[in-house]
Amino acid sequence: MQIARYSAVKGAKLKANNRGEISIVSSLSKVKFCFMLLFWSVVFSICPVSLVKAQLTPERSLGTKNSIDPASAQLLIEETKGVKIADVFSLHAARSGMFSRKDIVLPSADKVRASASYFIGKSFQIERLDGNLLSFYYPTVKKPAMKSGEATADERGVTNALRANGSAITPTYILREIEAIEITGLGRLSSSYVRSRLEAATTAPLEQKRLLDALQMLQRDPLIESLSVEWAKGSSPGLGILKVDVLEADAFSVQLSSDNRRSPSVGSIRSQIQLSHKNFLGFGDRLDMSYVGTIGSNSLNNLSYTIPLNRRNGTLTFSHARSASRIITEPLDLLDIELKDSQYQLTYRQPLLQTPTEELTLGLTVSRHQLQTTMGWNDIGPFRLYEEANDQGELTLSILRFLTQYTQRSNQHILTLSSNFSLGIGAFGATVNDDTPDSRFLSWQGQANYLRLLAPDIILLLNSDLQLSNQALLSQEKFSVGGQLSVRGYRQGILQADNGFFASAELRFPILSIPEWQTKLQLAPFFDFGTVWSSSNSQQNIDTSTLFSVGLSFLLPVGNNFSARIDWGIPLVDLETGGNTLQENGIYFTIQYRPFN
């Protein structure tokens, strides 16, 4: 880019109109002034312009101290009495000392990229500037320019790079194609990860909306904390270079938590540690591991590795989980019954539609689930706890799951709809029975979640879950009701059946604000409903099939590191459990701590 120089018009005075705009009043005659304006316009047409570095000399009188700092190459603008932040520059054809793309520093401490240029005789007024200006527009669409801050453009293709209740005119530059993408600021993350996601949006013909969507989706990527974008002229007219500066997000995270969501039969209070690395080998792959322990159980709850497959965020995930549980409730604890559980899964997910407001994803999961029960009393060993298990107490399931998920979001709401077909097959050593449920089954589960911002800090949450099956299912595939994530006020999984429906409504609003802690104590009244029913060929009898509850939740988030929650549910349908744990008295709690956030 060629460089031109700016300085004040010698002998000129400033005059502010009733709109706060600034213009030049000179002692020259109008004819001479017009001649000078024509002359400098011709000069400008030959030399593309931008601000330049100069000596530290005042650029304007009248008590103003507008100057260009030679050390930082920053334009310093101070407020003039009676006039909001404003100034006028005149054009000179000097070609040394670049100022382009440095910061304009305002008295308000706001900063904005200064890649703009100004002409003699054209007034401008700056009232507010924020963000990074992007001087870009799509020539065949008469819409405002792509912007961050106050960049705009008219339909003639003249980009007004600074515009807030006034204007500053810059040269016309029609950008039709991106010839290169330059990426800076990355640490461990491969530049190809970022470049591949932008290349799909920068193919010719260049479309503003498509590129904007790609930038916003990249900004939302959990691997990226923030990004800034600049444009530079390419090797020939119509070509441009996209410069992207990326700040990586912290890839490693740890979460410690405790809650009472587990079944009382193995110990309701559990402790959990979760470790996650979102960029394990540097190309956007992810490694997750979590351990969960209760009084009667130890679980490698999840060990998974995810590989990104393509620039449309397709992924392949391998996961494994295993646990060993012992029944601790009386009198069954005397039998020393132990359950061992292991599961392997391979999941492929591929978004078909991805925009800043919508996402549609398809997925396929292949899983193998194996359970075995043993009894330590009298050294019995393998024990047939489930009717569907074999003589060694073993139960094996081979399952294909087909997932469809749709998400819609805006500044006011988030809507998520998901559909999951589960097809059990008799392959890979799966359990096959003649008269009792086995690994061969078909079921469907649908979920809907809706979050609505009713007012600042007031949130409405609606959740529902439905499962349908035309045959009897194994207990591992049944629909359960009761617990903190289902009908609160009842113990975890108190009702189970082949089919079921759950719905919940919750309203959250703050009741106490503590700015020093970066926290707001929230109150959330809720209503929960759940019902279950058996398939026609099931031999299960259900005495009570429907549960209702109302209650209150208290939520306390403290910054980004700590959060606590207590749910108190009041059951509206009496159901005797015989236990006396917190959850059987309608109280659930969750405490989470993230030390590195």
Number of C-alpha atoms within 10 A of each C-alpha: 12 13 18 25 22 24 19 19 18 10 9 15 16 15 12 15 9 6 10 19 23 24 20 19 14 14 11 12 9 10 9 11 15 13 12 15 18 12 11 18 15 11 15 17 10 11 17 16 27 23 27 24 23 21 12 14 13 15 20 21 13 9 11 15 16 21 21 25 16 16 10 11 23 22 23 17 20 19 17 16 10 8 16 17 21 21 24 24 22 18 24 18 17 14 13 13 16 18 24 21 20 19 19 19 17 19 11 11 10 13 17 22 21 22 24 22 22 24 22 19 19 17 20 25 22 19 15 18 22 14 15 21 26 24 26 25 27 22 18 12 12 13 15 17 25 20 18 17 18 20 24 24 24 13 15 10 22 19 26 24 28 30 21 17 13 17 18 20 19 21 19 15 18 19 21 20 19 22 17 16 17 13 16 12 12 14 11 13 22 14 17 13 15 21 16 14 18 23 16 14 20 21 15 11 11 17 18 19 12 15 18 17 17 20 21 13 16 20 18 13 14 15 18 18 14 15 16 16 16 18 19 15 17 17 10 8 12 14 18 22 18 20 16 20 16 21 17 18 15 15 18 16 15 16 18 16 18 19 19 24 20 20 18 23 19 21 21 21 22 21 16 18 17 18 15 18 19 22 22 19 14 15 17 21 19 20 20 18 19 19 18 18 22 21 17 19 21 18 19 17 21 17 19 19 19 21 20 17 15 12 16 15 15 17 18 18 18 18 19 19 19 19 18 18 21 24 22 20 14 9 8 12 15 13 18 15 20 23 19 17 18 18 18 17 17 18 19 19 19 18 17 12 13 16 15 17 13 15 16 18 17 18 18 18 18 17 19 20 20 18 20 22 23 22 20 14 12 8 10 10 15 18 20 18 19 15 12 22 23 18 12 14 20 22 25 25 25 21 23 19 18 18 20 18 18 17 19 16 17 11 8 12 15 17 16 18 16 18 17 18 18 20 17 22 19 17 15 10 14 20 21 20 14 7 7 15 20 22 25 20 19 19 21 17 19 18 18 18 17 18 18 18 15 14 10 9 11 14 18 17 18 17 17 19 18 19 21 20 20 16 18 24 26 21 14 11 18 21 25 25 28 25 24 26 13 22 30 33 29 31 31 24 18 15 23 22 26 25 25 24 21 23 20 22 17 20 20 21 20 18 11 12 12 10 10 8 10 11 19 19 17 20 19 21 17 21 19 26 21 24 23 23 21 24 16 12 12 16 10 14 10 13 7 13 16 17 23 22 21 20 19 18 20 19 21 18 18 18 14 13 13 18 17 18 17 18 22 23 28 20 19 13 13 10 12 8 11 7 13 10 15 18 28 23 17 21 22 26 20 18 17 18 18 15 12 11 13
